Amino acid sequence: MTPVELSRTVLHAVRRAVDAGELSVAVPTRAVVAPPGPGGCGDYASSIALQLARPAGQTPFQVAEVLRPYLVGTDGITDVVLTGPGFLNISLDRGASDAGLVREILRRGDRYGYADQPDGRVVQLHCPHDLRAVVVAEASARLLRSQGVLVRVTAEGFEDVWTSVLGVRVDAVGHAPAELPVNVRPVPVPAHGAADPLSLGRDAGRWALLHPAAHDRPRTGDEHLAQRESNPLFRVRYAHARARAATRNAADLGFTAAPGPVAITGSDTGTPTGTGTEQPLLAALADHPRVLAAAAEHRAPDRLARHLVAVADAALPFLLTVLPRGGEKPSAAHRARLAVAEAVGAVLAGGLDLLGIDAPDHL
C-alpha cells in the first residue's frame, strides 16, 4: 500500500464511520499520512482524528477509537495503535507495501507524487527584480502545477540573460496592482563579494539558488560544479546516473525489473537476507508525494532539493546490491532490487525536472 492509497483508505474509514452513524462530520477531501513523529510507532501516522474532533463534537482520541476498527480490517494494514491526543499509527504489511510502492512509482514515472487532477486553486506569485526571487518563484510555480494548481508568475523586473543562461521565465513583467504585493522574496545573492550565479551555468546555477532555504544566503561559488561527494548536486545526479546504469547492465545480463520482495536468499541458510540499505531508501521514496505537496504549499523548492539529496544518499549504498555478483544468477530478489533502482531514477529525474535541472543518464 502506497502513501496515496493509505490516504484514500483513511478517508474511506471516515466515510464508513459516517455511514454507520458513528461520526457526524463532512468527509474531508484529503487525509495526510506521514512518518510517525516522536512517541509514534508503525510505518505512517495520521492526525485525521484531531482534524475531525471539533465538528464531530468528540475528543480526538474518541474519534480515533471510532476509526481504528475500520482500518484494522483493511488488506495491507497489520495494526493501528493510538498515541498522544489521538494520532492513528498504522503498520503495513511490509512486503506487500514495498512492492506496491515501487509498482506505483514505476507506473507514474517521473510524475509520481503529482496530483491526479486540477484542484481548482489559482495562485499568482509576484517577485521583485531579483534573480534568486525569480528562480524561486518559477520553481515554486512548477511545484504548485504538479499539485493541480493554476499558477501565474510575475516580476517587478526581468533580465533576458536569466532566460538564456538559467532557462527561467515569467508570465509578465511590471509593477503589480496594490492588492498584489510581492509574495516571493528570498534572501538575495550578495551584491558584493559573491560569485555571479550565472557563471555556474543552468544546472549548478539553479541549484545554488534553490537548495538553500529562502531565509538563508546562497553560496554561489564553483563548489557546485565539483564532481565529488561533498557536492550535493553531484550526489543527486550521480545516483540518478547509477540507477539508469543498473537498468542497462541488467539488460546485458538478461534480466529486467519486477517489483517484489528485495531480500536475497542466502546460499548457505536458504533464508532471506537483506543488506540493511533498502528500508531507509523505500521510506524516502514513499515520502516523495508528501514532500512535493509541502514544498508547493510553502513555496519552498529547497524542501524538494534537500529531499532529493536524502533519496540519493539512501540510494547510493543500495545500488551496489542490485546486480548479481561473481557466479550469482539473477534471482527474483535481483529483479525486485532493479525495480527499486528504476524507481529511484524516476523520483530523482522527476524532482530535478521540477527544479529545472537536467538529470543525465551518464555522468
Kinemage of the C-alpha trace (Angstrom):
@kinemage 1
@onewidth
@group {chain A} dominant
@subgroup {mainchain}
@vectorlist {calphas} color= white
{ca met a 1} P 0.000 0.000 0.000
{ca thr a 2} L 1.443 3.346 -1.062
{ca pro a 3} L 1.020 6.577 0.947
{ca val a 4} L -1.552 7.764 -1.600
{ca glu a 5} L -3.502 4.525 -1.247
{ca leu a 6} L -3.237 4.726 2.551
{ca ser a 7} L -4.597 8.283 2.485
{ca arg a 8} L -7.582 7.050 0.487
{ca thr a 9} L -8.013 4.166 2.930
{ca val a 10} L -8.156 6.577 5.875
{ca leu a 11} L -10.782 8.683 4.072
{ca his a 12} L -12.749 5.523 3.310
{ca ala a 13} L -12.670 4.646 7.020
{ca val a 14} L -14.086 8.086 7.830
{ca arg a 15} L -16.811 7.634 5.221
{ca arg a 16} L -17.746 4.216 6.615
{ca ala a 17} L -17.934 5.612 10.161
{ca val a 18} L -20.177 8.435 8.931
{ca asp a 19} L -22.421 5.999 7.034
{ca ala a 20} L -22.694 3.862 10.159
{ca gly a 21} L -23.773 6.874 12.211
{ca glu a 22} L -20.716 6.762 14.472
{ca leu a 23} L -19.454 10.149 13.281
{ca ser a 24} L -21.451 13.168 12.199
{ca val a 25} L -18.960 15.114 10.057
{ca ala a 26} L -18.357 16.117 6.461
{ca val a 27} L -15.846 13.708 4.950
{ca pro a 28} L -12.702 15.723 4.140
{ca thr a 29} L -11.202 15.674 0.675
{ca arg a 30} L -7.725 14.770 1.903
{ca ala a 31} L -6.124 12.805 4.729
{ca val a 32} L -2.449 13.466 5.351
{ca val a 33} L -0.297 10.459 6.243
{ca ala a 34} L 3.353 10.873 7.184
{ca pro a 35} L 6.100 9.011 9.038
{ca pro a 36} L 5.304 8.899 12.784
{ca gly a 37} L 6.654 11.701 14.936
{ca pro a 38} L 8.264 11.382 18.382
{ca gly a 39} L 6.312 8.923 20.507
{ca gly a 40} L 4.700 7.352 17.465
{ca cys a 41} L 5.130 3.889 16.017
{ca gly a 42} L 4.411 1.900 12.889
{ca asp a 43} L 5.020 2.978 9.305
{ca tyr a 44} L 2.725 6.002 8.993
{ca ala a 45} L 0.663 8.254 11.220
{ca ser a 46} L -2.442 10.324 10.547
{ca ser a 47} L -3.866 13.253 12.512
{ca ile a 48} L -7.280 12.939 10.870
{ca ala a 49} L -8.937 12.407 14.273
{ca leu a 50} L -7.625 15.755 15.519
{ca gln a 51} L -8.995 17.383 12.362
{ca leu a 52} L -12.471 15.880 12.843
{ca ala a 53} L -12.819 16.179 16.623
{ca arg a 54} L -14.413 19.629 16.802
{ca pro a 55} L -17.049 19.109 14.067
{ca ala a 56} L -17.763 15.629 15.491
{ca gly a 57} L -18.307 17.005 18.989
{ca gln a 58} L -15.921 14.420 20.439
{ca thr a 59} L -12.352 14.340 21.683
{ca pro a 60} L -9.661 13.445 19.132
{ca phe a 61} L -8.983 10.188 20.987
{ca gln a 62} L -12.663 9.212 20.809
{ca val a 63} L -12.702 9.879 17.060
{ca ala a 64} L -9.542 7.793 16.660
{ca glu a 65} L -11.161 4.939 18.607
{ca val a 66} L -14.118 5.068 16.202
{ca leu a 67} L -11.874 4.941 13.132
{ca arg a 68} L -9.467 2.248 14.313
{ca pro a 69} L -11.718 -0.801 13.632
{ca tyr a 70} L -12.393 0.385 10.090
{ca leu a 71} L -8.642 0.495 9.412
{ca val a 72} L -7.536 -2.700 11.173
{ca gly a 73} L -9.644 -4.888 8.920
{ca thr a 74} L -8.201 -3.472 5.697
{ca asp a 75} L -5.935 -5.537 3.450
{ca gly a 76} L -2.328 -4.371 3.744
{ca ile a 77} L -2.714 -2.958 7.277
{ca thr a 78} L -1.419 -5.160 10.091
{ca asp a 79} L -2.033 -2.922 13.122
{ca val a 80} L -3.262 0.509 14.203
{ca val a 81} L -2.070 1.997 17.503
{ca leu a 82} L -3.450 5.184 19.069
{ca thr a 83} L -0.917 7.543 20.627
{ca gly a 84} L -0.923 11.037 22.087
{ca pro a 85} L -4.161 13.010 21.831
{ca gly a 86} L -5.466 10.821 19.010
{ca phe a 87} L -2.859 10.019 16.372
{ca leu a 88} L -3.515 6.884 14.307
{ca asn a 89} L -0.212 4.990 13.951
{ca ile a 90} L -0.549 2.500 11.123
{ca ser a 91} L 1.641 -0.548 10.489
{ca leu a 92} L 1.615 -2.021 6.995
{ca asp a 93} L 2.288 -5.440 5.531
{ca arg a 94} L 5.864 -4.529 4.673
{ca gly a 95} L 6.416 -6.934 1.783
{ca ala a 96} L 3.181 -6.042 0.019
{ca ser a 97} L 3.607 -2.365 0.877
{ca asp a 98} L 7.131 -2.112 -0.537
{ca ala a 99} L 6.236 -3.890 -3.771
{ca gly a 100} L 3.109 -1.776 -4.137
{ca leu a 101} L 5.083 1.419 -3.619
{ca val a 102} L 7.652 0.501 -6.264
{ca arg a 103} L 4.930 -0.605 -8.665
{ca glu a 104} L 3.138 2.739 -8.215
{ca ile a 105} L 6.329 4.746 -8.825
{ca leu a 106} L 7.108 2.805 -11.985
{ca arg a 107} L 3.523 3.293 -13.187
{ca arg a 108} L 3.624 7.055 -12.612
{ca gly a 109} L 7.242 7.534 -13.699
{ca asp a 110} L 8.686 10.991 -13.158
{ca arg a 111} L 5.164 12.240 -12.370
{ca tyr a 112} L 4.999 10.182 -9.167
{ca gly a 113} L 3.660 12.456 -6.437
{ca tyr a 114} L 1.699 14.660 -8.853
{ca ala a 115} L -1.987 15.394 -8.251
{ca asp a 116} L -4.382 13.326 -10.319
{ca gln a 117} L -6.455 16.344 -11.397
{ca pro a 118} L -6.699 20.137 -11.007
{ca asp a 119} L -7.819 21.217 -7.549
{ca gly a 120} L -9.453 24.476 -8.651
{ca arg a 121} L -7.000 26.824 -6.965
{ca val a 122} L -5.490 29.801 -8.767
{ca val a 123} L -2.281 31.343 -7.384
{ca gln a 124} L -0.298 34.366 -8.542
{ca leu a 125} L 3.337 34.627 -7.493
{ca his a 126} L 4.871 38.095 -7.678
{ca cys a 127} L 8.557 38.706 -7.048
{ca pro a 128} L 10.966 41.675 -7.058
{ca his a 129} L 13.519 42.451 -9.754
{ca asp a 130} L 15.974 39.902 -8.354
{ca leu a 131} L 17.464 36.781 -9.940
{ca arg a 132} L 17.072 34.453 -6.969
{ca ala a 133} L 13.493 35.570 -6.349
{ca val a 134} L 12.559 34.888 -9.971
{ca val a 135} L 14.183 31.424 -9.937
{ca val a 136} L 12.470 30.505 -6.642
{ca ala a 137} L 9.112 31.792 -7.921
{ca glu a 138} L 9.397 29.816 -11.160
{ca ala a 139} L 10.358 26.598 -9.331
{ca ser a 140} L 7.528 27.159 -6.848
{ca ala a 141} L 5.144 27.512 -9.777
{ca arg a 142} L 6.350 24.180 -11.188
{ca leu a 143} L 5.677 22.550 -7.816
{ca leu a 144} L 2.234 24.119 -7.498
{ca arg a 145} L 1.290 22.973 -11.002
{ca ser a 146} L 2.363 19.441 -10.082
{ca gln a 147} L -0.290 19.594 -7.356
{ca gly a 148} L -3.047 20.694 -9.707
{ca val a 149} L -2.852 24.449 -9.092
{ca leu a 150} L -3.171 27.059 -11.852
{ca val a 151} L -0.249 29.491 -11.419
{ca arg a 152} L 0.847 32.809 -12.917
{ca val a 153} L 4.325 34.237 -12.199
{ca thr a 154} L 5.085 37.943 -12.494
{ca ala a 155} L 8.116 40.024 -11.599
{ca glu a 156} L 8.835 43.687 -10.961
{ca gly a 157} L 11.740 43.448 -13.391
{ca phe a 158} L 13.492 40.829 -15.507
{ca glu a 159} L 16.719 40.370 -17.477
{ca asp a 160} L 16.796 38.420 -20.753
{ca val a 161} L 20.109 36.805 -19.793
{ca trp a 162} L 18.312 34.999 -16.973
{ca thr a 163} L 16.402 33.056 -19.605
{ca ser a 164} L 19.348 32.400 -21.896
{ca val a 165} L 21.579 31.101 -19.075
{ca leu a 166} L 19.274 29.669 -16.394
{ca gly a 167} L 16.206 28.981 -18.518
{ca val a 168} L 13.945 30.926 -16.170
{ca arg a 169} L 10.785 32.607 -17.490
{ca val a 170} L 7.875 34.594 -16.088
{ca asp a 171} L 4.410 35.288 -17.442
{ca ala a 172} L 4.564 39.089 -17.169
{ca val a 173} L 6.936 41.856 -16.052
{ca gly a 174} L 5.994 45.121 -14.379
{ca his a 175} L 4.612 46.650 -11.230
{ca ala a 176} L 1.625 44.798 -9.868
{ca pro a 177} L -1.563 46.393 -8.547
{ca ala a 178} L -1.541 47.450 -4.903
{ca glu a 179} L -3.666 44.452 -3.967
{ca leu a 180} L -0.925 42.093 -5.207
{ca pro a 181} L 2.166 42.617 -3.045
{ca val a 182} L 5.462 40.859 -3.590
{ca asn a 183} L 4.939 37.377 -2.120
{ca val a 184} L 8.188 35.656 -3.100
{ca arg a 185} L 11.209 37.355 -1.565
{ca pro a 186} L 14.103 35.027 -0.622
{ca val a 187} L 17.397 36.421 0.678
{ca pro a 188} L 19.185 37.654 -2.471
{ca val a 189} L 22.690 36.869 -3.620
{ca pro a 190} L 25.008 39.492 -2.060
{ca ala a 191} L 25.713 42.346 -4.439
{ca his a 192} L 29.398 42.354 -3.485
{ca gly a 193} L 31.814 39.598 -2.540
{ca ala a 194} L 29.840 36.720 -4.097
{ca ala a 195} L 30.285 34.994 -7.433
{ca asp a 196} L 27.675 35.599 -10.104
{ca pro a 197} L 25.404 32.513 -10.194
{ca leu a 198} L 25.104 32.924 -13.964
{ca ser a 199} L 28.755 31.889 -14.220
{ca leu a 200} L 27.779 28.410 -12.955
{ca gly a 201} L 25.542 27.659 -15.923
{ca arg a 202} L 21.955 26.456 -15.854
{ca asp a 203} L 22.014 23.378 -13.632
{ca ala a 204} L 24.548 24.397 -10.975
{ca gly a 205} L 23.303 27.991 -11.027
{ca arg a 206} L 19.714 26.983 -10.360
{ca trp a 207} L 20.776 24.516 -7.657
{ca ala a 208} L 22.869 27.172 -5.908
{ca leu a 209} L 19.805 29.441 -5.719
{ca leu a 210} L 17.204 26.783 -4.881
{ca his a 211} L 18.945 24.419 -2.454
{ca pro a 212} L 19.264 26.880 0.476
{ca ala a 213} L 16.101 27.813 2.377
{ca ala a 214} L 14.621 31.182 1.435
{ca his a 215} L 15.908 32.777 4.649
{ca asp a 216} L 19.484 31.537 4.053
{ca arg a 217} L 22.036 33.421 1.982
{ca pro a 218} L 23.022 31.333 -1.058
{ca arg a 219} L 26.604 30.336 -1.808
{ca thr a 220} L 27.384 30.756 -5.492
{ca gly a 221} L 30.979 29.558 -5.712
{ca asp a 222} L 32.306 26.862 -8.029
{ca glu a 223} L 31.830 24.185 -5.343
{ca his a 224} L 28.536 23.476 -7.098
{ca leu a 225} L 30.496 22.354 -10.183
{ca ala a 226} L 32.753 19.926 -8.325
{ca gln a 227} L 32.437 16.276 -9.346
{ca arg a 228} L 32.936 14.957 -5.834
{ca glu a 229} L 30.957 13.605 -2.918
{ca ser a 230} L 30.961 16.872 -0.988
{ca asn a 231} L 28.743 18.442 -3.666
{ca pro a 232} L 25.043 17.567 -3.013
{ca leu a 233} L 24.044 18.257 -6.616
{ca phe a 234} L 26.712 15.846 -7.851
{ca arg a 235} L 25.466 13.131 -5.462
{ca val a 236} L 21.886 13.514 -6.693
{ca arg a 237} L 22.832 13.390 -10.371
{ca tyr a 238} L 25.348 10.598 -9.791
{ca ala a 239} L 22.720 8.476 -8.012
{ca his a 240} L 20.361 9.054 -10.940
{ca ala a 241} L 23.049 8.020 -13.448
{ca arg a 242} L 23.870 4.903 -11.371
{ca ala a 243} L 20.189 3.946 -11.275
{ca arg a 244} L 19.918 4.250 -15.060
{ca ala a 245} L 23.154 2.292 -15.478
{ca ala a 246} L 21.696 -0.546 -13.388
{ca thr a 247} L 18.939 -0.997 -15.979
{ca arg a 248} L 21.426 -1.066 -18.844
{ca asn a 249} L 23.723 -3.504 -17.057
{ca ala a 250} L 20.841 -5.776 -16.097
{ca ala a 251} L 19.761 -5.906 -19.742
{ca asp a 252} L 23.278 -7.065 -20.614
{ca leu a 253} L 22.843 -9.856 -18.049
{ca gly a 254} L 19.463 -10.794 -19.492
{ca phe a 255} L 17.011 -9.728 -16.793
{ca thr a 256} L 14.529 -6.915 -16.218
{ca ala a 257} L 12.799 -5.291 -13.271
{ca ala a 258} L 9.851 -6.861 -11.426
{ca pro a 259} L 8.607 -5.365 -8.131
{ca gly a 260} L 8.597 -7.815 -5.234
{ca pro a 261} L 10.467 -8.732 -2.022
{ca val a 262} L 14.007 -7.369 -2.170
{ca ala a 263} L 15.589 -9.812 0.307
{ca ile a 264} L 18.105 -12.177 -1.286
{ca thr a 265} L 18.082 -15.817 -0.171
{ca gly a 266} L 21.345 -16.763 1.479
{ca ser a 267} L 23.004 -19.658 -0.348
{ca asp a 268} L 24.121 -21.293 2.892
{ca thr a 269} L 20.998 -20.935 5.013
{ca gly a 270} L 18.227 -20.657 2.438
{ca thr a 271} L 16.735 -17.787 4.428
{ca pro a 272} L 16.024 -14.286 3.120
{ca thr a 273} L 18.713 -11.782 3.957
{ca gly a 274} L 18.719 -8.031 3.468
{ca thr a 275} L 21.567 -5.571 3.275
{ca gly a 276} L 20.028 -3.022 5.626
{ca thr a 277} L 20.056 -0.401 2.863
{ca glu a 278} L 16.594 -0.940 1.403
{ca gln a 279} L 14.269 0.295 4.169
{ca pro a 280} L 15.685 3.843 4.544
{ca leu a 281} L 15.548 4.161 0.759
{ca leu a 282} L 11.984 2.875 0.481
{ca ala a 283} L 10.923 5.239 3.266
{ca ala a 284} L 12.450 8.180 1.388
{ca leu a 285} L 10.728 7.158 -1.844
{ca ala a 286} L 7.393 6.790 -0.054
{ca asp a 287} L 7.789 10.285 1.413
{ca his a 288} L 8.152 11.907 -2.019
{ca pro a 289} L 4.448 12.832 -2.574
{ca arg a 290} L 4.259 14.460 0.866
{ca val a 291} L 7.427 16.445 0.187
{ca leu a 292} L 6.096 17.677 -3.158
{ca ala a 293} L 2.822 18.779 -1.574
{ca ala a 294} L 4.598 20.553 1.307
{ca ala a 295} L 7.141 22.232 -0.976
{ca ala a 296} L 4.300 23.511 -3.165
{ca glu a 297} L 2.169 24.668 -0.239
{ca his a 298} L 5.012 26.627 1.363
{ca arg a 299} L 6.555 27.857 -1.931
{ca ala a 300} L 9.747 26.143 -0.767
{ca pro a 301} L 11.647 24.342 -3.562
{ca asp a 302} L 14.531 23.958 -1.099
{ca arg a 303} L 12.460 21.248 0.615
{ca leu a 304} L 12.416 19.252 -2.598
{ca ala a 305} L 16.142 19.830 -3.181
{ca arg a 306} L 17.025 18.546 0.288
{ca his a 307} L 14.684 15.586 -0.163
{ca leu a 308} L 16.436 14.622 -3.399
{ca val a 309} L 19.747 14.664 -1.532
{ca ala a 310} L 18.234 12.352 1.109
{ca val a 311} L 16.970 9.968 -1.597
{ca ala a 312} L 20.359 9.960 -3.325
{ca asp a 313} L 22.261 9.351 -0.088
{ca ala a 314} L 19.966 6.416 0.727
{ca ala a 315} L 20.155 5.079 -2.831
{ca leu a 316} L 23.905 5.040 -3.408
{ca pro a 317} L 24.738 2.170 -0.995
{ca phe a 318} L 21.621 0.260 -2.117
{ca leu a 319} L 22.565 0.491 -5.799
{ca leu a 320} L 25.703 -1.544 -5.057
{ca thr a 321} L 23.445 -4.520 -4.232
{ca val a 322} L 21.256 -4.532 -7.356
{ca leu a 323} L 23.259 -6.691 -9.759
{ca pro a 324} L 24.376 -10.285 -9.160
{ca arg a 325} L 27.972 -10.699 -8.019
{ca gly a 326} L 30.515 -13.290 -9.026
{ca gly a 327} L 28.814 -16.500 -10.081
{ca glu a 328} L 25.361 -15.496 -8.863
{ca lys a 329} L 22.474 -15.899 -11.245
{ca pro a 330} L 19.769 -13.227 -11.441
{ca ser a 331} L 17.004 -14.058 -8.980
{ca ala a 332} L 13.572 -12.669 -8.186
{ca ala a 333} L 15.210 -10.556 -5.498
{ca his a 334} L 17.613 -9.059 -8.051
{ca arg a 335} L 14.677 -8.213 -10.290
{ca ala a 336} L 12.921 -6.610 -7.326
{ca arg a 337} L 16.037 -4.600 -6.458
{ca leu a 338} L 16.317 -3.468 -10.054
{ca ala a 339} L 12.718 -2.253 -9.833
{ca val a 340} L 13.661 -0.195 -6.763
{ca ala a 341} L 16.634 1.227 -8.677
{ca glu a 342} L 14.347 2.233 -11.541
{ca ala a 343} L 12.004 3.852 -9.008
{ca val a 344} L 14.980 5.832 -7.679
{ca gly a 345} L 15.748 7.013 -11.204
{ca ala a 346} L 12.140 8.119 -11.722
{ca val a 347} L 11.958 10.063 -8.449
{ca leu a 348} L 15.303 11.805 -8.931
{ca ala a 349} L 14.575 12.659 -12.587
{ca gly a 350} L 11.124 13.987 -11.756
{ca gly a 351} L 12.379 16.012 -8.813
{ca leu a 352} L 15.257 17.567 -10.737
{ca asp a 353} L 12.893 18.423 -13.593
{ca leu a 354} L 10.644 20.336 -11.184
{ca leu a 355} L 13.717 22.337 -10.164
{ca gly a 356} L 14.533 22.955 -13.837
{ca ile a 357} L 17.714 20.878 -13.638
{ca asp a 358} L 18.848 18.205 -16.105
{ca ala a 359} L 19.174 14.569 -14.956
{ca pro a 360} L 21.789 12.945 -17.227
{ca asp a 361} L 21.765 9.190 -17.747
{ca his a 362} L 25.567 9.181 -17.970
{ca leu a 363} L 27.828 11.136 -15.629
